[in-house]
Amino acid sequence: MQPAFFSRPCITMALDVFISYAIADKLTADAACAALEAEGIRCWIAPRDVLPGMDYAEAIIEAIEKARGMLLIFSSNANRSNQVKREVERAVHHGIPIIPFRIEDVPPNRALEYFISAPHWLDALTPPLEQHLKYLASTIRMLLSRTEVGSEASTAQSRSVSGQVAAGPGSHLSGSSSTPVGSTSAPANQPGTRAGSSNVSGSGYQFSSNVQPDSSGAAVGVPVTTIPRKSNAPLMIFILVGVVAVIVAGMVGLGVVAFFLLQHAVPRPSPYANVTPTPLPRATASSTPFVVQTTPTPGTIPTDNYSDAQSALAAAASYEKSGNYEKAIAAYDAALGFGAKNAETLNKRANCYKQLAQYDKAIADYDAAIEINSTNPNYFNDRGIAYWRKGDYDRAIADYDKTLQLDPKYAYAYNNRGLAYYDKKDAARAVSDYEQSMKIDPRYADPYYNRGIYYYDKSDYESAIKDYSAAVERDPKYANAFYNRGLCYQSLKQNDKAISDYTSAIQINANFVDAYNNRGLIYARLNDYDRAIQDYNEAIARNANYYLGYYNRGIANAKKKQYDDAINDYTEAVRLNPDYESAYFNRGESYSAKGDYNKAISDYSVAIHLVPRNADSFNDRGIAYFHLAQYDKAIEDYTQAISLNSNYADAFYNRGNAYTNAGSFALAINDYNVALRLKPNNPDTYNNRGIVYYDQGEYDRAISDYNEAIRIDPTYARGYQNRGLAYQKKGVTKQANEDFAQARKLGFKN
């Protein structure tokens, strides 16, 4: 019989409450959901109420539109979650009242404050949570009862006016000696990683990783299953946090019924990264090259008790040189207080404000300096940098124009104007300015560096390497130039040169965490996971909040099959970045590798919640259902993966396996046919299609498929074993025995 598909019911009646929350607050959200539903309040919460096969974003929008209220679980995690912000905005757009339930004593960020500054807040800051949940339920019940009265009155009025009622918004180990052996193909990527082509882009470096096939044996004639490496069972677990009294029974106790599966599902090769690379390097703007400075007398120790303007200026210069910009500003304040209000002092104080990213204060000082002296090109150049850092590129360009009017040979201004043009997406003018800067000052490194970024963004790595090489020739201590050149070599898979450049960057700047991270990626690409982990450790030691370090170390640990360590690293990565979909996905891979399929499913579901159109997450969750012998759900997920990527060979293959175990042999053969068209050299697909023909008594067609599997891989033991079984059925005993002997020779064990 055909597998039963879940159909997506439309929401035809108003929900009571849509629950919006950050992934990191899922336990509290589930507790709130359980408490409300215990009081008869109908809740919608993701991912529980998103049925397989429906577009995730569409499901959320539909639920918000139908809800009568939104419960916002508010915390610092919600502040950081883009998903929460989008859901709140949609609720406001549709006029849905929002009830913020604050579980952490933090103010909303500006994006959320814009939407939720007016509503009354419910606080749950002190334990026990249970009493707050009870009050929350009673409050929402009261609010809903009020809206019901208003709704009934509105409906009655519309009826009396219009006279019409307004529409409301697989397997077996039976011991049969004639059962063929399922294929155990190598999963396309190792659990704990997201494999893909080696590629460095602006958003991330990616490299492929392959896993060795699982070894499994069986007595002659007993089916050996090809087992999917990842598993999901959509957990419907409503957990009450800590001291919450009412615990809603979930599906934690799912029994593992995927018992010696007949067919083998292969985890997909992911089309993108298992490592997220360092962001693109930041271009540099050049500050005034020749500002006249008041230097302290040798041996002078700055003091906060200044006797005159000269001592204050000397102290300010000393503080500024040491990078203590706050004290430098205080000293400049004192100098100005002594009557030293001149353009140079104002410009210097502005430079300190700029270093502290206090751009408005910096611009005010530059304005005052220019008012006093409008002929100094340095002041316009420096103010242009402040505007550029604020993202006001037009005003920055205007200031650089003025600088060049005052001094047409000002190389720094050409470089800086090039940066502003580049950020305005005017690459032609940017490159023209960089090259003009080079002509004026051939020893100036920055324009070569910045033109290198232009070439890098175009994936013209050879030209970029030439420019970065020119930059380091002019400035041998230019750590960023070594780092960027390393990125180019990494993109070209010139691993030794990339490692050398990252090492040079680290030698110049011992705290260059991105260089440690990317050197670790190269070591991982070379399968030197211990050295990769050492580099990730160095990055984390220098920045404990460097989530990429934890994430990439998790991948290296997973490669070493140290799945508990990998899970700990992914958990830290999502703590630091609650919307990091790849970390949830890869943690799911590690849970799956451990056989903890329920937790794997939970993580895959979160990944789908964050990135609803990722075919890989659906495919791997389908494999999880397959592991649990929930073939209908597996088929739903594989179908969704195929709808997102119609050339997804592994998803067709996996769905074929699920159809086989569900007894839908015709559909299975159709899927195997498509999988072979998309990936014609996969011996597992031929082997598994051969099994279907064998089960239907079509032994000649089965033998033909086993022949193809053996042709593709002459060491394919299961192909010989299964072909032997087919020959045995046909009564060709000699050929059957020869195949059985070859299977044993290749490692197939009874």
MIGULUM-820455 format. One record per residue (C-alpha): residue number from 1; residue in one letter; x, y, z. Coordinates in steps of 0.05 Angstrom, whole numbers, plus 5000, padded with zeros to 4 digits. Layout:
# residues N
    k  r     u     v     w
  NUM  A     X     Y     Z
...
***
This chain:
# residues 750
    k  r     u     v     w
    1  M  5000  5000  5000
    2  Q  5022  5071  4989
    3  P  5052  5109  5047
    4  A  5005  5157  5081
    5  F  5024  5230  5072
    6  F  5008  5284  5122
    7  S  4963  5337  5092
    8  R  4969  5408  5116
    9  P  4904  5431  5148
   10  C  4885  5503  5138
   11  I  4875  5545  5201
   12  T  4801  5560  5195
   13  M  4789  5584  5266
   14  A  4824  5636  5307
   15  L  4879  5612  5352
   16  D  4882  5641  5421
   17  V  4957  5655  5428
   18  F  5018  5654  5383
   19  I  5081  5643  5425
   20  S  5142  5680  5401
   21  Y  5210  5663  5432
   22  A  5284  5658  5418
   23  I  5310  5587  5409
   24  A  5353  5593  5472
   25  D  5288  5604  5512
   26  K  5252  5543  5485
   27  L  5245  5509  5553
   28  T  5209  5569  5582
   29  A  5166  5576  5519
   30  D  5146  5503  5523
   31  A  5130  5511  5597
   32  A  5086  5572  5582
   33  C  5052  5534  5526
   34  A  5037  5475  5572
   35  A  5010  5521  5627
   36  L  4964  5558  5578
   37  E  4938  5496  5545
   38  A  4924  5465  5613
   39  E  4876  5524  5622
   40  G  4842  5511  5555
   41  I  4879  5567  5518
   42  R  4895  5546  5447
   43  C  4968  5559  5431
   44  W  5010  5558  5368
   45  I  5084  5546  5377
   46  A  5140  5529  5329
   47  P  5166  5480  5311
   48  R  5111  5437  5342
   49  D  5054  5465  5300
   50  V  5090  5468  5233
   51  L  5069  5405  5197
   52  P  5118  5371  5150
   53  G  5113  5395  5078
   54  M  5089  5466  5092
   55  D  5134  5526  5080
   56  Y  5159  5546  5149
   57  A  5154  5621  5140
   58  E  5084  5615  5110
   59  A  5061  5574  5170
   60  I  5086  5627  5218
   61  I  5053  5684  5181
   62  E  4987  5646  5176
   63  A  4988  5630  5250
   64  I  5002  5702  5270
   65  E  4945  5727  5226
   66  K  4896  5678  5258
   67  A  4918  5689  5330
   68  R  4881  5733  5378
   69  G  4943  5751  5417
   70  M  5018  5741  5418
   71  L  5057  5719  5479
   72  L  5129  5744  5475
   73  I  5179  5707  5518
   74  F  5225  5766  5530
   75  S  5299  5761  5548
   76  S  5367  5782  5523
   77  N  5362  5723  5475
   78  A  5298  5753  5446
   79  N  5335  5819  5439
   80  R  5386  5784  5395
   81  S  5338  5742  5354
   82  N  5320  5768  5285
   83  Q  5264  5716  5282
   84  V  5230  5745  5343
   85  K  5236  5815  5315
   86  R  5202  5793  5250
   87  E  5146  5758  5287
   88  V  5133  5818  5332
   89  E  5132  5864  5272
   90  R  5081  5820  5237
   91  A  5037  5819  5299
   92  V  5038  5895  5303
   93  H  5024  5900  5229
   94  H  4961  5857  5237
   95  G  4938  5892  5300
   96  I  4950  5831  5344
   97  P  4959  5850  5418
   98  I  5026  5830  5447
   99  I  5036  5806  5519
  100  P  5111  5810  5537
  101  F  5130  5758  5590
  102  R  5197  5781  5617
  103  I  5242  5726  5644
  104  E  5305  5767  5648
  105  D  5315  5837  5675
  106  V  5340  5871  5612
  107  P  5311  5928  5572
  108  P  5287  5915  5500
  109  N  5335  5937  5446
  110  R  5312  5993  5400
  111  A  5284  5947  5347
  112  L  5237  5913  5397
  113  E  5225  5975  5439
  114  Y  5194  6008  5378
  115  F  5140  5954  5378
  116  I  5130  5935  5452
  117  S  5143  5998  5491
  118  A  5069  6009  5503
  119  P  5041  5941  5526
  120  H  5037  5922  5599
  121  W  5093  5875  5619
  122  L  5087  5812  5659
  123  D  5150  5796  5698
  124  A  5175  5727  5717
  125  L  5242  5748  5745
  126  T  5237  5712  5812
  127  P  5228  5637  5825
  128  P  5186  5596  5826
  129  L  5165  5602  5753
  130  E  5101  5563  5766
  131  Q  5066  5621  5802
  132  H  5083  5668  5745
  133  L  5056  5619  5694
  134  K  4991  5613  5733
  135  Y  4984  5689  5734
  136  L  5001  5692  5660
  137  A  4947  5641  5644
  138  S  4894  5678  5684
  139  T  4914  5744  5654
  140  I  4910  5718  5583
  141  R  4844  5683  5598
  142  M  4816  5750  5622
  143  L  4841  5787  5561
  144  L  4813  5735  5514
  145  S  4745  5738  5548
  146  R  4744  5813  5537
  147  T  4761  5805  5463
  148  E  4707  5752  5456
  149  V  4655  5802  5481
  150  G  4680  5854  5433
  151  S  4682  5805  5375
  152  E  4610  5782  5388
  153  A  4585  5853  5390
  154  S  4620  5869  5325
  155  T  4592  5808  5291
  156  A  4521  5823  5314
  157  Q  4526  5894  5288
  158  S  4550  5870  5219
  159  R  4492  5821  5215
  160  S  4440  5873  5231
  161  V  4467  5920  5179
  162  S  4483  5873  5122
  163  G  4435  5816  5135
  164  Q  4492  5766  5123
  165  V  4537  5728  5169
  166  A  4608  5753  5161
  167  A  4658  5697  5147
  168  G  4707  5685  5203
  169  P  4776  5698  5191
  170  G  5237  4973  5154
  171  S  5257  4916  5158
  172  H  5264  4845  5181
  173  L  5315  4794  5205
  174  S  5270  4735  5195
  175  G  5326  4686  5179
  176  S  5301  4675  5108
  177  S  5360  4649  5067
  178  S  5336  4685  5005
  179  T  5335  4756  5029
  180  P  5385  4803  4995
  181  V  5433  4848  5032
  182  G  5419  4923  5034
  183  S  5475  4970  5014
  184  T  5518  5005  5065
  185  S  5541  5063  5024
  186  A  5588  5115  5053
  187  P  5548  5173  5080
  188  A  5562  5235  5039
  189  N  5587  5273  5099
  190  Q  5609  5257  5169
  191  P  5560  5269  5225
  192  G  5580  5333  5258
  193  T  5599  5368  5194
  194  R  5566  5402  5137
  195  A  5605  5381  5076
  196  G  5612  5418  5011
  197  S  5661  5442  4959
  198  S  5724  5476  4980
  199  N  5709  5548  4971
  200  V  5724  5614  5004
  201  S  5673  5668  4995
  202  G  5656  5732  5030
  203  S  5612  5694  5078
  204  G  5650  5631  5090
  205  Y  5702  5580  5074
  206  Q  5676  5511  5059
  207  F  5709  5444  5051
  208  S  5684  5375  5037
  209  S  5689  5317  5084
  210  N  5675  5244  5071
  211  V  5658  5189  5120
  212  Q  5679  5117  5117
  213  P  5622  5068  5106
  214  D  5592  5033  5165
  215  S  5614  4961  5168
  216  S  5559  4911  5180
  217  G  5554  4837  5168
  218  A  5500  4784  5167
  219  A  5490  4710  5157
  220  V  5482  4687  5086
  221  G  5412  4701  5063
  222  V  5396  4750  5120
  223  P  5383  4822  5098
  224  V  5433  4872  5121
  225  T  5407  4942  5121
  226  T  5439  5006  5097
  227  I  5428  5051  5157
  228  P  5419  5126  5153
  229  R  5470  5165  5193
  230  K  5424  5219  5219
  231  S  5357  5215  5251
  232  N  5299  5259  5273
  233  A  5235  5243  5309
  234  P  5198  5309  5314
  235  L  5196  5315  5388
  236  M  5131  5341  5415
  237  I  5157  5351  5486
  238  F  5128  5405  5529
  239  I  5176  5415  5586
  240  L  5161  5454  5648
  241  V  5224  5488  5673
  242  G  5256  5473  5740
  243  V  5202  5479  5792
  244  V  5142  5481  5746
  245  A  5093  5433  5776
  246  V  5056  5410  5714
  247  I  5099  5369  5665
  248  V  5065  5355  5599
  249  A  5079  5285  5574
  250  G  5117  5288  5508
  251  M  5144  5237  5461
  252  V  5209  5227  5498
  253  G  5194  5155  5507
  254  L  5194  5139  5433
  255  G  5212  5067  5424
  256  V  5264  5053  5373
  257  V  5227  5013  5320
  258  A  5277  5024  5266
  259  F  5304  4954  5279
  260  F  5354  4927  5227
  261  L  5327  4971  5171
  262  L  5321  4938  5103
  263  Q  5346  4998  5063
  264  H  5401  5047  5075
  265  A  5393  5122  5072
  266  V  5453  5166  5057
  267  P  5462  5233  5091
  268  R  5466  5287  5038
  269  P  5528  5322  5014
  270  S  5514  5393  5037
  271  P  5522  5446  4984
  272  Y  5554  5494  5033
  273  A  5602  5502  5089
  274  N  5616  5461  5149
  275  V  5659  5519  5173
  276  T  5640  5591  5175
  277  P  5700  5633  5156
  278  T  5725  5698  5180
  279  P  5687  5756  5152
  280  L  5717  5796  5096
  281  P  5775  5839  5118
  282  R  5761  5911  5134
  283  A  5790  5964  5088
  284  T  5831  6018  5122
  285  A  5822  6092  5120
  286  S  5884  6134  5129
  287  S  5885  6189  5180
  288  T  5923  6254  5175
  289  P  5996  6239  5159
  290  F  6028  6303  5181
  291  V  5991  6332  5240
  292  V  6038  6376  5282
  293  Q  6036  6347  5353
  294  T  6055  6377  5419
  295  T  6100  6324  5449
  296  P  6114  6318  5524
  297  T  6182  6336  5551
  298  P  6225  6273  5557
  299  G  6214  6242  5624
  300  T  6149  6279  5636
  301  I  6096  6236  5671
  302  P  6025  6257  5655
  303  T  5983  6280  5714
  304  D  5910  6297  5720
  305  N  5928  6361  5758
  306  Y  5949  6407  5702
  307  S  5979  6474  5718
  308  D  5972  6504  5648
  309  A  5952  6488  5577
  310  Q  6022  6464  5558
  311  S  6024  6410  5612
  312  A  5953  6388  5593
  313  L  5972  6382  5519
  314  A  6035  6343  5536
  315  A  5995  6294  5578
  316  A  5942  6288  5524
  317  A  5994  6271  5472
  318  S  6023  6218  5517
  319  Y  5956  6187  5533
  320  E  5936  6188  5459
  321  K  6001  6154  5439
  322  S  5989  6098  5490
  323  G  5917  6088  5466
  324  N  5884  6115  5529
  325  Y  5835  6159  5491
  326  E  5788  6174  5549
  327  K  5844  6205  5590
  328  A  5871  6240  5528
  329  I  5803  6272  5517
  330  A  5801  6295  5590
  331  A  5870  6326  5582
  332  Y  5849  6361  5518
  333  D  5787  6386  5556
  334  A  5834  6415  5608
  335  A  5877  6448  5555
  336  L  5816  6479  5523
  337  G  5795  6503  5592
  338  F  5861  6539  5599
  339  G  5845  6579  5537
  340  A  5882  6536  5486
  341  K  5821  6535  5440
  342  N  5855  6528  5374
  343  A  5840  6486  5313
  344  E  5896  6437  5325
  345  T  5873  6419  5396
  346  L  5801  6410  5372
  347  N  5825  6366  5315
  348  K  5865  6322  5362
  349  R  5808  6314  5410
  350  A  5763  6296  5351
  351  N  5813  6242  5331
  352  C  5807  6212  5401
  353  Y  5731  6213  5397
  354  K  5736  6179  5330
  355  Q  5780  6124  5359
  356  L  5725  6111  5411
  357  A  5672  6109  5355
  358  Q  5639  6172  5383
  359  Y  5631  6199  5313
  360  D  5581  6254  5327
  361  K  5626  6286  5380
  362  A  5685  6278  5333
  363  I  5648  6313  5277
  364  A  5628  6370  5323
  365  D  5702  6381  5341
  366  Y  5723  6377  5268
  367  D  5669  6428  5251
  368  A  5696  6475  5304
  369  A  5768  6465  5279
  370  I  5747  6479  5207
  371  E  5709  6541  5230
  372  I  5774  6567  5259
  373  N  5818  6545  5201
  374  S  5784  6524  5136
  375  T  5849  6518  5096
  376  N  5879  6457  5131
  377  P  5866  6395  5087
  378  N  5878  6349  5147
  379  Y  5815  6371  5182
  380  F  5771  6355  5122
  381  N  5805  6288  5111
  382  D  5796  6268  5184
  383  R  5723  6290  5185
  384  G  5712  6250  5121
  385  I  5737  6188  5158
  386  A  5686  6201  5213
  387  Y  5630  6207  5163
  388  W  5654  6144  5127
  389  R  5653  6104  5192
  390  K  5582  6129  5205
  391  G  5562  6103  5136
  392  D  5549  6174  5109
  393  Y  5590  6163  5046
  394  D  5565  6224  5008
  395  R  5588  6272  5062
  396  A  5653  6234  5068
  397  I  5666  6241  4993
  398  A  5649  6315  4997
  399  D  5702  6324  5052
  400  Y  5754  6285  5012
  401  D  5738  6329  4951
  402  K  5751  6390  4994
  403  T  5816  6360  5018
  404  L  5840  6349  4947
  405  Q  5820  6420  4928
  406  L  5866  6445  4983
  407  D  5921  6395  4967
  408  P  5916  6357  4900
  409  K  5975  6313  4920
  410  Y  5942  6286  4983
  411  A  5951  6211  4971
  412  Y  5912  6191  5034
  413  A  5851  6229  5011
  414  Y  5849  6191  4945
  415  N  5854  6125  4982
  416  N  5800  6145  5031
  417  R  5753  6171  4977
  418  G  5763  6105  4942
  419  L  5738  6069  5004
  420  A  5675  6112  5005
  421  Y  5662  6100  4931
  422  Y  5672  6025  4942
  423  D  5621  6024  4998
  424  K  5573  6061  4951
  425  K  5583  6002  4903
  426  D  5620  6047  4853
  427  A  5679  6001  4844
  428  A  5705  6036  4781
  429  R  5714  6103  4816
  430  A  5743  6068  4877
  431  V  5797  6033  4837
  432  S  5812  6098  4799
  433  D  5823  6133  4866
  434  Y  5867  6077  4893
  435  E  5910  6080  4831
  436  Q  5916  6156  4835
  437  S  5939  6148  4907
  438  M  5992  6098  4884
  439  K  6018  6147  4831
  440  I  6025  6203  4882
  441  D  6059  6160  4934
  442  P  6088  6095  4905
  443  R  6110  6072  4975
  444  Y  6040  6078  5005
  445  A  6014  6008  5023
  446  D  5940  6020  5036
  447  P  5915  6032  4965
  448  Y  5946  5965  4943
  449  Y  5913  5931  5002
  450  N  5845  5962  4986
  451  R  5849  5946  4912
  452  G  5866  5875  4933
  453  I  5798  5872  4968
  454  Y  5765  5894  4902
  455  Y  5799  5836  4866
  456  Y  5782  5788  4923
  457  D  5709  5805  4919
  458  K  5712  5790  4844
  459  S  5744  5723  4859
  460  D  5805  5746  4820
  461  Y  5851  5717  4872
  462  E  5915  5720  4831
  463  S  5908  5796  4821
  464  A  5889  5804  4895
  465  I  5952  5765  4915
  466  K  5995  5813  4873
  467  D  5965  5873  4908
  468  Y  5972  5844  4978
  469  S  6043  5825  4962
  470  A  6056  5897  4941
  471  A  6026  5920  5007
  472  V  6071  5876  5050
  473  E  6132  5896  5009
  474  R  6117  5968  5028
  475  D  6098  5951  5100
  476  P  6127  5885  5124
  477  K  6087  5891  5189
  478  Y  6020  5896  5153
  479  A  5984  5838  5189
  480  N  5918  5848  5153
  481  A  5952  5843  5085
  482  F  5984  5776  5104
  483  Y  5917  5753  5129
  484  N  5880  5773  5066
  485  R  5932  5742  5021
  486  G  5923  5679  5063
  487  L  5849  5680  5046
  488  C  5866  5683  4973
  489  Y  5914  5624  4978
  490  Q  5861  5587  5018
  491  S  5811  5598  4962
  492  L  5861  5571  4911
  493  K  5875  5510  4957
  494  Q  5948  5530  4962
  495  N  5948  5506  5033
  496  D  6022  5515  5051
  497  K  6023  5587  5027
  498  A  5958  5602  5065
  499  I  5986  5572  5129
  500  S  6050  5613  5120
  501  D  6012  5678  5112
  502  Y  5966  5665  5171
  503  T  6028  5649  5212
  504  S  6060  5715  5191
  505  A  5997  5753  5211
  506  I  5998  5718  5280
  507  Q  6072  5734  5289
  508  I  6057  5808  5277
  509  N  5993  5808  5318
  510  A  5992  5753  5371
  511  N  5918  5766  5385
  512  F  5894  5758  5313
  513  V  5838  5709  5329
  514  D  5813  5705  5257
  515  A  5882  5684  5233
  516  Y  5883  5628  5285
  517  N  5813  5607  5263
  518  N  5829  5605  5189
  519  R  5896  5570  5198
  520  G  5856  5519  5238
  521  L  5810  5511  5178
  522  I  5869  5495  5133
  523  Y  5894  5442  5182
  524  A  5824  5413  5184
  525  R  5823  5411  5108
  526  L  5888  5371  5112
  527  N  5856  5324  5163
  528  D  5904  5348  5216
  529  Y  5849  5357  5268
  530  D  5895  5360  5328
  531  R  5932  5421  5301
  532  A  5865  5451  5279
  533  I  5839  5444  5350
  534  Q  5902  5476  5377
  535  D  5890  5537  5334
  536  Y  5816  5541  5353
  537  N  5838  5536  5426
  538  E  5885  5596  5415
  539  A  5829  5636  5384
  540  I  5781  5621  5441
  541  A  5835  5636  5493
  542  R  5841  5706  5464
  543  N  5766  5717  5456
  544  A  5721  5675  5500
  545  N  5660  5699  5460
  546  Y  5688  5678  5392
  547  Y  5632  5632  5372
  548  L  5665  5611  5306
  549  G  5722  5581  5347
  550  Y  5674  5537  5386
  551  Y  5636  5519  5323
  552  N  5697  5499  5283
  553  R  5727  5462  5342
  554  G  5662  5424  5347
  555  I  5670  5403  5274
  556  A  5742  5380  5287
  557  N  5720  5340  5348
  558  A  5664  5308  5308
  559  K  5715  5289  5255
  560  K  5753  5254  5310
  561  K  5688  5220  5331
  562  Q  5692  5256  5398
  563  Y  5618  5272  5394
  564  D  5607  5293  5466
  565  D  5662  5345  5459
  566  A  5632  5367  5393
  567  I  5563  5374  5424
  568  N  5592  5416  5481
  569  D  5625  5462  5430
  570  Y  5563  5470  5387
  571  T  5523  5485  5450
  572  E  5570  5541  5468
  573  A  5567  5568  5397
  574  V  5490  5573  5400
  575  R  5494  5604  5470
  576  L  5536  5659  5441
  577  N  5496  5663  5376
  578  P  5425  5637  5388
  579  D  5407  5644  5314
  580  Y  5466  5603  5288
  581  E  5430  5552  5245
  582  S  5492  5514  5225
  583  A  5511  5500  5297
  584  Y  5442  5470  5311
  585  F  5447  5428  5248
  586  N  5516  5401  5264
  587  R  5498  5387  5336
  588  G  5441  5346  5307
  589  E  5492  5309  5266
  590  S  5532  5292  5328
  591  Y  5471  5270  5366
  592  S  5453  5227  5307
  593  A  5522  5196  5305
  594  K  5513  5177  5378
  595  G  5446  5146  5362
  596  D  5408  5198  5403
  597  Y  5357  5210  5348
  598  N  5306  5248  5388
  599  K  5355  5302  5407
  600  A  5380  5303  5336
  601  I  5309  5314  5311
  602  S  5300  5371  5360
  603  D  5362  5406  5333
  604  Y  5344  5394  5260
  605  S  5276  5424  5274
  606  V  5308  5486  5304
  607  A  5353  5492  5243
  608  I  5291  5489  5199
  609  H  5257  5541  5242
  610  L  5316  5588  5231
  611  V  5328  5573  5157
  612  P  5262  5544  5130
  613  R  5287  5532  5059
  614  N  5348  5489  5073
  615  A  5337  5423  5037
  616  D  5393  5390  5076
  617  S  5358  5398  5143
  618  F  5295  5365  5116
  619  N  5335  5309  5084
  620  D  5372  5294  5148
  621  R  5310  5298  5191
  622  G  5279  5249  5142
  623  I  5338  5202  5154
  624  A  5324  5208  5228
  625  Y  5251  5187  5219
  626  F  5276  5130  5176
  627  H  5321  5107  5233
  628  L  5259  5106  5278
  629  A  5220  5068  5225
  630  Q  5172  5127  5218
  631  Y  5172  5121  5142
  632  D  5112  5166  5128
  633  K  5146  5224  5163
  634  A  5212  5207  5130
  635  I  5178  5210  5062
  636  E  5147  5277  5080
  637  D  5214  5306  5096
  638  Y  5249  5277  5035
  639  T  5193  5305  4992
  640  Q  5202  5374  5022
  641  A  5277  5369  5009
  642  I  5263  5351  4936
  643  S  5214  5409  4929
  644  L  5270  5456  4951
  645  N  5323  5423  4907
  646  S  5297  5382  4848
  647  N  5367  5356  4833
  648  Y  5378  5328  4903
  649  A  5400  5257  4885
  650  D  5409  5234  4956
  651  A  5339  5256  4975
  652  F  5310  5215  4917
  653  Y  5353  5156  4939
  654  N  5331  5163  5011
  655  R  5258  5169  4993
  656  G  5265  5107  4950
  657  N  5291  5070  5012
  658  A  5232  5095  5054
  659  Y  5182  5074  4999
  660  T  5215  5006  4998
  661  N  5207  4996  5072
  662  A  5136  5022  5068
  663  G  5120  4970  5015
  664  S  5110  5020  4958
  665  F  5157  4985  4909
  666  A  5135  5022  4845
  667  L  5147  5089  4877
  668  A  5213  5065  4904
  669  I  5237  5044  4835
  670  N  5216  5111  4806
  671  D  5258  5147  4859
  672  Y  5318  5102  4848
  673  N  5312  5116  4773
  674  V  5315  5191  4785
  675  A  5373  5183  4834
  676  L  5412  5144  4782
  677  R  5399  5197  4729
  678  L  5426  5250  4776
  679  K  5483  5208  4805
  680  P  5495  5150  4756
  681  N  5556  5120  4791
  682  N  5526  5104  4859
  683  P  5531  5029  4870
  684  D  5484  5033  4930
  685  T  5426  5056  4886
  686  Y  5436  4999  4838
  687  N  5441  4950  4896
  688  N  5378  4976  4929
  689  R  5338  4977  4865
  690  G  5362  4906  4854
  691  I  5333  4887  4922
  692  V  5265  4913  4902
  693  Y  5267  4872  4837
  694  Y  5290  4812  4878
  695  D  5232  4820  4927
  696  Q  5184  4821  4867
  697  G  5214  4758  4839
  698  E  5247  4793  4779
  699  Y  5314  4759  4789
  700  D  5344  4776  4720
  701  R  5332  4850  4731
  702  A  5360  4844  4801
  703  I  5423  4810  4774
  704  S  5430  4866  4722
  705  D  5430  4918  4777
  706  Y  5479  4879  4820
  707  N  5524  4874  4759
  708  E  5524  4950  4752
  709  A  5540  4959  4826
  710  I  5599  4912  4819
  711  R  5622  4946  4755
  712  I  5624  5013  4790
  713  D  5659  4985  4851
  714  P  5692  4917  4841
  715  T  5703  4912  4917
  716  Y  5628  4919  4931
  717  A  5619  4857  4975
  718  R  5543  4865  4983
  719  G  5535  4866  4907
  720  Y  5567  4797  4903
  721  Q  5527  4771  4962
  722  N  5461  4795  4934
  723  R  5476  4771  4863
  724  G  5493  4704  4893
  725  L  5424  4702  4926
  726  A  5391  4719  4859
  727  Y  5430  4664  4823
  728  Q  5410  4616  4879
  729  K  5337  4633  4867
  730  K  5347  4618  4793
  731  G  5380  4551  4810
  732  V  5448  4572  4783
  733  T  5485  4541  4842
  734  K  5556  4546  4815
  735  Q  5552  4621  4801
  736  A  5517  4633  4867
  737  N  5572  4597  4906
  738  E  5626  4636  4869
  739  D  5592  4702  4887
  740  F  5584  4682  4960
  741  A  5658  4664  4963
  742  Q  5678  4730  4931
  743  A  5634  4768  4981
  744  R  5669  4733  5039
  745  K  5737  4747  5008
  746  L  5720  4821  5005
  747  G  5701  4822  5079
  748  F  5628  4803  5080
  749  K  5618  4761  5143
  750  N  5564  4710  5157
***
